[in-house]
Amino acid sequence: MMQWETVIGLEVHVQLATRSKIFSGASTAFGAEPNTQACAVDLGLPGVLPVLNEAAVSMAVQFGLAVHAQIPEVSVFDRKNYFYPDLPKGYQTSQMYHPIVGPGEVEVSLEDGSTKPIRIHHAHLEEDAGKSLHEDFHGMTGIDLNRAGTPLLEIVSEPDMRNAKEAAAFLKAIHSIVTYLGISNGNMAEGSMRCDVNVSVRPQGQASLGTRAEVKNVNSFRFVERAIAFEVERQIELIEDGGKVIQETRLYDPERDETRSMRTKEEANDYRYFPCPDLLPVVLDQAYVEHLRGQLPELPAAKRERFERELGLSAYDAGVLSASRDMAEYFEEVKTVCGDAKQAANWVQGELSGALNRENLVITQSPVSARQLGELVSRVMDDTISGKAAKQVFQALWNGQGHSADDVIEAQGLKQVTDSGAIEAMIDQVIADSPAQVAQYCDAEPEKRGKMIGYFVGQVMKASRGTANPQQVNGLLKEKLDALL
């Protein structure tokens, strides 16, 4: 059987977090009534002229700096001409020949713990089109032009990815970077980030690329993986059956888990690109670029490396906790309050993340604040409460049953008993009430006594209503039972 190699490149469309559109003052707020946020400029009415939004330029340059890209001194807007109902001007203002961000690179983390550099060909600014709506119109199509003119940064990778996992990792890395920078909210469900996936296959060892198909507007990490898996299998089967892959644009249908053809893929000359006569070239001086460089936050890769180096976290923990800026900031506040990075990491990734996942919430929606969780972890570390009681306290805080861990501990009587005298009294009573079990313990082989002591521990914990320190109970019980041998 012939061995095949998959070649993947992504075009990631990131909606920039500007308050107004790229060439007009119309709002970019999500969720407005259809066609209430499209002004005369967005519609291309006669006599109007576009004015470039400086915030969009700033955000594009920040992204370029974050991925170590070249930032050209001059970039130029072009008109991409095509006719479609949701493109009222008959052209899209984009950047074809002189984009605002040149070649760069992103290092992605893979599931086996390794990393791989993925090259970025360029990133360019453009305006979004409107949206065609096909449901609920009785065989007709509705047009919502609210998105028309929304600023997009299109990030084009080189074809450096060789499987679906690498493609998803690259997309996650881009998502992490743009959200860290604050240039996009990255909300894929709202269309703030989506990607076109270019997929081709070639015989193993062949240098030239195969014919690619482009899968348009995939809007989740999982769908990217599934669309690639389907497309790779489709192309290999097609070629092995004697057919040929044609260059075309396809759609991914998540309900059927398949891609299907939309149209044959156009070439650049089909769009008749030419420089936009209404917009001057954008000229960036070095002082402006350096000013933006100085405003960059600590980025995911640097934060991950710091978490490993300074806090002693494992590569896995550091990667999980640094992937999202909100997660990283929450974790660091928990760590600051409790003073222990590993314990903070365990609680954030364990109890907290589990609760968030069950409720389908993001970390910024957590009912338990970072300070509350940090205080709770502190109470475990100073033996005020046991690990089991800590989970009860967490649930109470999650349900809004207290302002702090101390409030819940006091109200529910969960404070751990560490007084040796009190624990010894409970142990003495349990031993007195369990003559048969004591006799079995004394008659057992030494190697079996370790398991048998669990019965006595359980009885003491029951007597203390779970508040006795388990370590102390174990130690004192063994002393007292062994003294009876």
C-alpha positions as CSV (number, residue, x, y, z in Angstrom):
1,M,0.0,0.0,0.0
2,M,1.2,3.5,-0.8
3,Q,2.0,5.6,2.2
4,W,0.5,9.1,2.1
5,E,1.5,12.4,3.8
6,T,-1.0,15.0,4.7
7,V,-0.2,18.7,4.2
8,I,-2.2,21.3,6.0
9,G,-2.3,25.1,6.1
10,L,-4.7,27.3,7.9
11,E,-6.2,30.8,7.2
12,V,-7.4,32.1,10.5
13,H,-9.9,34.9,10.6
14,V,-9.8,36.9,13.8
15,Q,-12.4,39.6,14.5
16,L,-10.5,42.5,16.1
17,A,-11.9,43.9,19.4
18,T,-12.5,47.4,18.1
19,R,-15.7,49.2,19.2
20,S,-16.3,50.4,15.7
21,K,-15.8,49.0,12.2
22,I,-12.6,49.1,10.2
23,F,-13.6,51.9,7.9
24,S,-16.7,53.5,9.6
25,G,-18.0,54.5,13.0
26,A,-20.8,51.8,13.0
27,S,-20.8,49.6,16.1
28,T,-19.3,46.1,16.1
29,A,-21.4,44.9,19.1
30,F,-22.6,41.3,18.9
31,G,-26.3,40.4,18.9
32,A,-28.0,43.5,17.5
33,E,-31.2,43.2,15.5
34,P,-30.4,42.4,11.8
35,N,-29.3,45.4,9.7
36,T,-29.3,47.9,12.5
37,Q,-25.5,48.3,12.5
38,A,-24.6,49.0,8.9
39,C,-24.1,52.6,7.9
40,A,-23.7,54.3,4.5
41,V,-20.0,53.5,4.4
42,D,-20.5,49.8,5.1
43,L,-23.1,49.7,2.3
44,G,-20.9,51.6,-0.2
45,L,-23.5,54.2,-0.9
46,P,-22.5,56.9,-3.5
47,G,-20.4,59.8,-2.1
48,V,-19.1,58.1,1.0
49,L,-15.4,57.5,1.8
50,P,-13.8,55.0,4.2
51,V,-11.6,56.2,7.0
52,L,-9.1,53.6,8.5
53,N,-9.6,52.7,12.2
54,E,-6.2,53.2,13.9
55,A,-7.1,50.7,16.6
56,A,-7.3,47.9,14.0
57,V,-3.8,48.9,12.8
58,S,-2.5,48.9,16.3
59,M,-3.9,45.4,17.0
60,A,-2.6,43.9,13.8
61,V,0.9,45.2,14.6
62,Q,0.7,43.9,18.2
63,F,-0.1,40.4,16.8
64,G,2.9,40.7,14.4
65,L,5.2,41.5,17.2
66,A,3.9,38.7,19.3
67,V,4.7,36.1,16.6
68,H,8.2,37.7,15.9
69,A,7.0,38.7,12.4
70,Q,8.5,41.3,10.1
71,I,6.4,44.6,10.3
72,P,6.7,46.3,6.9
73,E,7.0,50.0,6.8
74,V,4.3,50.3,4.2
75,S,1.1,48.3,3.7
76,V,-1.6,48.8,1.1
77,F,-5.3,48.1,0.9
78,D,-6.7,46.4,-2.2
79,R,-10.1,45.8,-3.6
80,K,-11.1,42.1,-4.0
81,N,-13.9,42.2,-6.5
82,Y,-16.7,39.6,-6.5
83,F,-20.5,39.7,-6.4
84,Y,-22.5,38.1,-3.7
85,P,-25.7,39.2,-1.9
86,D,-24.0,39.8,1.4
87,L,-21.3,42.0,-0.1
88,P,-23.2,45.3,-0.9
89,K,-20.3,47.2,-2.4
90,G,-19.4,44.4,-4.9
91,Y,-15.9,44.3,-3.5
92,Q,-14.1,43.6,-0.2
93,T,-11.4,45.9,1.0
94,S,-8.5,43.7,1.9
95,Q,-4.6,43.5,1.6
96,M,-3.3,41.2,-1.2
97,Y,0.1,42.4,-2.2
98,H,1.4,44.4,0.7
99,P,0.0,43.1,4.0
100,I,0.6,44.8,7.4
101,V,2.3,41.7,8.9
102,G,5.1,39.8,7.2
103,P,6.6,36.3,7.9
104,G,6.6,35.1,11.5
105,E,6.5,31.9,13.5
106,V,4.4,30.3,16.3
107,E,5.7,27.4,18.4
108,V,2.9,25.0,19.2
109,S,2.7,22.4,22.0
110,L,1.8,18.9,21.0
111,E,0.1,16.2,23.0
112,D,3.3,14.1,23.5
113,G,4.9,17.1,25.2
114,S,7.0,18.1,22.2
115,T,6.8,21.5,20.4
116,K,6.9,22.3,16.7
117,P,7.4,25.7,15.0
118,I,4.7,26.6,12.5
119,R,5.6,29.4,10.1
120,I,3.2,32.3,9.4
121,H,3.3,33.5,5.8
122,H,1.7,36.8,6.6
123,A,-1.3,38.4,8.3
124,H,-3.5,41.1,6.7
125,L,-6.3,43.4,7.6
126,E,-9.6,43.2,5.8
127,E,-13.3,44.0,6.3
128,D,-15.8,41.2,6.9
129,A,-18.8,40.7,4.6
130,G,-22.4,40.4,5.8
131,K,-24.2,37.2,6.5
132,S,-26.6,35.2,4.4
133,L,-29.4,33.5,6.4
134,H,-31.1,30.5,4.8
135,E,-33.4,29.4,7.6
136,D,-37.0,30.5,8.2
137,F,-37.3,32.3,4.9
138,H,-39.4,29.8,3.0
139,G,-37.0,29.0,0.2
140,M,-35.5,32.5,0.1
141,T,-32.4,34.0,1.6
142,G,-32.2,36.8,4.2
143,I,-29.3,39.2,4.4
144,D,-27.9,40.7,7.6
145,L,-25.3,43.4,7.0
146,N,-24.4,44.0,10.6
147,R,-21.1,42.3,10.2
148,A,-20.3,44.2,6.9
149,G,-17.2,46.2,7.6
150,T,-16.2,44.4,10.8
151,P,-12.4,44.4,11.1
152,L,-10.7,41.1,10.6
153,L,-7.1,40.0,10.8
154,E,-6.5,37.1,8.5
155,I,-3.5,35.0,9.6
156,V,-2.1,32.7,6.9
157,S,0.1,29.9,7.8
158,E,2.6,28.1,5.7
159,P,1.7,24.4,4.9
160,D,3.7,23.1,7.8
161,M,1.2,20.9,9.6
162,R,1.1,17.2,8.9
163,N,-2.0,16.0,10.8
164,A,-5.2,17.2,12.4
165,K,-3.7,17.4,15.9
166,E,-1.0,19.8,14.8
167,A,-3.6,22.0,13.0
168,A,-5.8,22.1,16.2
169,A,-2.7,23.0,18.3
170,F,-1.8,25.8,15.9
171,L,-5.3,27.2,16.1
172,K,-5.3,27.0,19.9
173,A,-1.9,28.8,19.9
174,I,-3.3,31.6,17.8
175,H,-6.4,31.8,20.0
176,S,-4.2,32.0,23.1
177,I,-2.1,34.8,21.6
178,V,-4.9,37.0,20.4
179,T,-6.8,36.7,23.7
180,Y,-3.7,37.4,25.7
181,L,-3.1,40.5,23.7
182,G,-6.7,41.5,24.1
183,I,-7.1,42.1,20.4
184,S,-10.0,39.6,20.1
185,N,-12.3,37.8,22.5
186,G,-11.7,34.7,20.4
187,N,-15.4,33.6,20.8
188,M,-15.7,31.0,18.1
189,A,-19.4,30.5,18.8
190,E,-20.1,34.1,17.9
191,G,-17.8,34.1,14.8
192,S,-15.0,36.1,16.4
193,M,-12.6,33.5,15.3
194,R,-12.9,31.0,12.5
195,C,-10.6,29.4,10.0
196,D,-10.4,28.0,6.4
197,V,-8.5,24.7,6.3
198,N,-6.4,23.9,3.2
199,V,-5.8,20.1,2.9
200,S,-3.9,18.1,0.4
201,V,-2.2,14.7,0.4
202,R,0.9,13.4,-1.5
203,P,2.9,10.2,-1.6
204,Q,5.4,9.9,1.2
205,G,8.7,11.4,0.1
206,Q,7.3,13.5,-2.7
207,A,8.5,17.1,-2.6
208,S,5.8,18.8,-4.7
209,L,2.4,19.5,-3.0
210,G,-0.8,17.8,-4.0
211,T,-3.9,19.5,-5.2
212,R,-5.6,21.2,-2.2
213,A,-9.2,21.6,-1.2
214,E,-10.2,24.5,1.1
215,V,-12.7,23.8,3.8
216,K,-14.4,27.1,4.6
217,N,-15.4,28.7,7.9
218,V,-14.7,26.0,10.5
219,N,-15.6,27.4,13.9
220,S,-14.3,25.0,16.6
221,F,-11.1,23.2,17.4
222,R,-13.0,19.9,17.4
223,F,-14.5,20.5,14.0
224,V,-11.1,21.4,12.5
225,E,-9.8,18.0,13.5
226,R,-12.9,16.2,12.2
227,A,-13.0,18.1,8.9
228,I,-9.4,17.3,8.3
229,A,-9.8,13.6,9.1
230,F,-12.7,13.4,6.7
231,E,-11.0,15.3,3.9
232,V,-7.8,13.3,4.1
233,E,-9.7,10.0,3.9
234,R,-11.8,11.4,1.0
235,Q,-8.8,12.5,-1.0
236,I,-6.8,9.3,-0.5
237,E,-9.7,7.1,-1.5
238,L,-10.4,9.3,-4.6
239,I,-6.8,9.1,-5.8
240,E,-6.4,5.3,-5.0
241,D,-9.6,4.7,-7.0
242,G,-8.1,6.4,-10.0
243,G,-9.7,9.8,-9.6
244,K,-8.1,13.3,-9.2
245,V,-8.5,15.8,-6.5
246,I,-9.8,19.1,-7.9
247,Q,-9.0,22.5,-6.4
248,E,-12.3,23.6,-4.8
249,T,-13.9,25.2,-1.9
250,R,-15.8,22.8,0.4
251,L,-18.1,23.2,3.5
252,Y,-17.9,21.0,6.6
253,D,-21.2,19.7,7.9
254,P,-20.8,18.8,11.6
255,E,-24.2,17.0,11.7
256,R,-23.1,14.6,9.0
257,D,-19.4,14.8,9.9
258,E,-18.5,15.3,6.2
259,T,-17.3,18.0,3.8
260,R,-19.1,18.7,0.6
261,S,-18.3,20.8,-2.5
262,M,-19.4,24.5,-2.6
263,R,-17.6,25.7,-5.7
264,T,-14.4,25.3,-7.7
265,K,-11.6,27.3,-6.1
266,E,-10.9,30.7,-7.7
267,E,-7.5,32.0,-8.5
268,A,-6.3,35.5,-7.4
269,N,-6.8,36.9,-10.9
270,D,-10.5,35.9,-10.8
271,Y,-11.0,38.6,-8.1
272,R,-9.3,41.4,-10.2
273,Y,-7.3,42.8,-7.2
274,F,-6.2,46.4,-7.5
275,P,-5.1,49.0,-5.0
276,C,-8.1,50.7,-3.3
277,P,-8.3,54.3,-4.7
278,D,-10.1,55.6,-1.6
279,L,-7.4,54.6,0.9
280,L,-3.8,55.8,1.2
281,P,-1.0,53.4,1.9
282,V,-0.4,52.8,5.6
283,V,3.1,54.0,6.7
284,L,4.4,52.9,10.1
285,D,7.4,54.6,11.6
286,Q,9.8,52.7,13.9
287,A,8.8,54.7,16.9
288,Y,5.2,53.7,16.6
289,V,6.1,50.0,16.3
290,E,8.5,50.2,19.3
291,H,5.8,51.9,21.3
292,L,3.4,49.0,20.6
293,R,6.2,46.5,21.4
294,G,6.5,48.1,24.9
295,Q,2.8,47.5,25.5
296,L,2.9,43.8,24.9
297,P,1.9,41.7,27.9
298,E,3.7,38.5,29.0
299,L,2.7,36.1,26.3
300,P,1.7,32.4,26.7
301,A,5.0,30.9,25.9
302,A,6.9,33.2,28.2
303,K,4.3,32.6,31.0
304,R,4.5,28.9,30.6
305,E,8.3,28.9,30.8
306,R,8.1,31.1,33.9
307,F,5.6,28.8,35.6
308,E,8.0,25.9,35.1
309,R,11.2,27.8,36.0
310,E,10.1,29.9,38.9
311,L,7.1,28.0,40.3
312,G,8.4,24.5,39.8
313,L,5.3,23.3,37.9
314,S,5.4,20.4,35.5
315,A,5.4,21.2,31.8
316,Y,1.9,19.8,31.6
317,D,0.5,21.9,34.5
318,A,2.3,25.0,33.2
319,G,0.9,24.5,29.7
320,V,-2.7,24.1,30.9
321,L,-2.6,27.1,33.3
322,S,-0.9,29.4,30.8
323,A,-3.1,28.6,27.8
324,S,-5.7,31.2,28.7
325,R,-4.9,34.6,30.1
326,D,-8.0,34.5,32.4
327,M,-6.9,31.0,33.7
328,A,-3.3,32.2,34.3
329,E,-4.4,35.3,36.2
330,Y,-6.9,33.3,38.3
331,F,-4.2,30.7,39.2
332,E,-1.6,33.3,40.1
333,E,-4.0,35.0,42.5
334,V,-4.8,31.7,44.1
335,K,-1.1,31.0,44.4
336,T,-0.4,34.4,45.9
337,V,-3.1,34.0,48.6
338,C,-2.2,30.4,49.6
339,G,1.6,30.7,49.0
340,D,1.9,27.3,47.3
341,A,2.0,27.0,43.5
342,K,1.5,23.2,43.3
343,Q,-1.5,23.2,45.6
344,A,-3.0,26.1,43.8
345,A,-2.4,24.3,40.4
346,N,-4.1,21.1,41.8
347,W,-7.2,22.9,43.0
348,V,-7.6,25.1,39.9
349,Q,-7.2,22.2,37.5
350,G,-9.1,19.7,39.7
351,E,-12.0,20.8,41.8
352,L,-12.5,24.2,40.1
353,S,-12.1,23.1,36.4
354,G,-14.4,20.1,37.1
355,A,-17.1,22.3,38.4
356,L,-16.8,24.8,35.6
357,N,-17.0,22.0,33.0
358,R,-20.1,20.5,34.6
359,E,-21.9,23.9,34.5
360,N,-20.5,24.7,31.1
361,L,-18.9,28.0,32.4
362,V,-15.7,29.8,31.6
363,I,-13.4,30.8,34.4
364,T,-14.5,34.4,34.4
365,Q,-17.9,33.1,35.4
366,S,-16.7,31.1,38.4
367,P,-18.9,31.6,41.4
368,V,-15.8,31.0,43.6
369,S,-13.3,33.9,43.3
370,A,-9.6,33.3,43.2
371,R,-9.2,34.9,46.7
372,Q,-11.9,32.5,48.1
373,L,-10.2,29.5,46.6
374,G,-6.8,30.7,47.8
375,E,-8.1,31.0,51.3
376,L,-9.7,27.5,51.1
377,V,-6.4,26.0,50.0
378,S,-4.6,27.8,52.9
379,R,-7.0,26.1,55.4
380,V,-6.1,22.7,54.0
381,M,-2.4,23.5,54.2
382,D,-2.5,24.7,57.8
383,D,-4.6,21.6,58.8
384,T,-7.7,23.7,59.8
385,I,-9.8,21.3,57.6
386,S,-9.2,17.9,56.0
387,G,-9.1,17.4,52.2
388,K,-12.6,15.8,52.4
389,A,-14.0,18.8,54.3
390,A,-12.4,21.1,51.9
391,K,-14.5,19.7,49.1
392,Q,-17.6,20.5,51.2
393,V,-16.4,24.0,51.7
394,F,-15.7,24.5,48.0
395,Q,-19.3,23.3,47.1
396,A,-20.8,25.7,49.7
397,L,-18.8,28.6,48.2
398,W,-19.9,27.5,44.7
399,N,-23.5,27.6,45.9
400,G,-23.1,31.0,47.4
401,Q,-23.4,29.8,51.0
402,G,-20.7,31.9,52.5
403,H,-18.5,34.9,51.8
404,S,-15.3,33.0,52.7
405,A,-13.9,29.6,53.5
406,D,-13.7,30.6,57.2
407,D,-17.4,31.5,57.1
408,V,-18.3,28.1,55.8
409,I,-16.0,26.2,58.1
410,E,-17.4,28.0,61.1
411,A,-21.1,27.6,60.1
412,Q,-20.8,23.9,59.3
413,G,-18.5,23.0,62.1
414,L,-15.8,21.6,59.8
415,K,-12.8,22.7,61.7
416,Q,-10.4,19.8,62.0
417,V,-9.7,18.4,65.5
418,T,-5.9,18.3,66.0
419,D,-5.9,18.1,69.8
420,S,-4.2,14.8,70.6
421,G,-6.1,14.4,73.9
422,A,-9.5,14.7,72.2
423,I,-8.5,12.3,69.4
424,E,-7.1,9.8,71.9
425,A,-10.3,9.8,73.9
426,M,-12.3,9.0,70.7
427,I,-9.8,6.2,69.8
428,D,-10.0,4.7,73.3
429,Q,-13.8,4.7,73.0
430,V,-13.7,3.0,69.6
431,I,-11.3,0.3,70.8
432,A,-13.5,-0.3,73.9
433,D,-16.6,-0.7,71.6
434,S,-14.9,-3.1,69.2
435,P,-13.5,-6.1,71.1
436,A,-14.0,-8.5,68.2
437,Q,-12.2,-6.4,65.7
438,V,-9.4,-5.8,68.2
439,A,-9.0,-9.5,68.7
440,Q,-8.8,-10.0,64.9
441,Y,-6.2,-7.3,64.6
442,C,-4.1,-8.9,67.4
443,D,-4.3,-12.4,65.8
444,A,-3.6,-11.2,62.3
445,E,-0.2,-11.5,60.5
446,P,1.8,-8.3,60.7
447,E,1.5,-7.6,57.0
448,K,-2.4,-7.7,57.2
449,R,-2.8,-5.4,60.1
450,G,-2.2,-2.3,57.9
451,K,-5.5,-3.0,56.0
452,M,-7.4,-3.9,59.1
453,I,-6.7,-0.6,60.8
454,G,-9.0,1.1,58.2
455,Y,-12.0,-0.1,60.2
456,F,-10.9,1.7,63.3
457,V,-10.0,4.8,61.4
458,G,-13.4,4.9,59.9
459,Q,-15.1,4.6,63.3
460,V,-13.0,7.4,64.7
461,M,-13.7,9.7,61.8
462,K,-17.4,8.8,62.2
463,A,-17.3,9.7,65.9
464,S,-15.6,13.0,65.1
465,R,-18.1,13.7,62.2
466,G,-15.1,13.8,59.9
467,T,-13.3,16.6,61.8
468,A,-10.4,14.5,63.2
469,N,-7.0,14.8,61.5
470,P,-6.7,11.6,59.5
471,Q,-2.9,11.4,59.8
472,Q,-3.0,11.8,63.6
473,V,-5.8,9.2,63.9
474,N,-3.7,6.7,61.9
475,G,-0.6,7.2,63.9
476,L,-2.3,7.2,67.4
477,L,-4.4,4.2,66.5
478,K,-1.4,2.1,65.4
479,E,0.4,3.0,68.6
480,K,-2.6,2.0,70.8
481,L,-3.5,-1.2,68.9
482,D,0.1,-2.4,68.7
483,A,0.4,-1.9,72.5
484,L,-2.3,-4.5,72.9
485,L,-0.3,-7.2,71.0
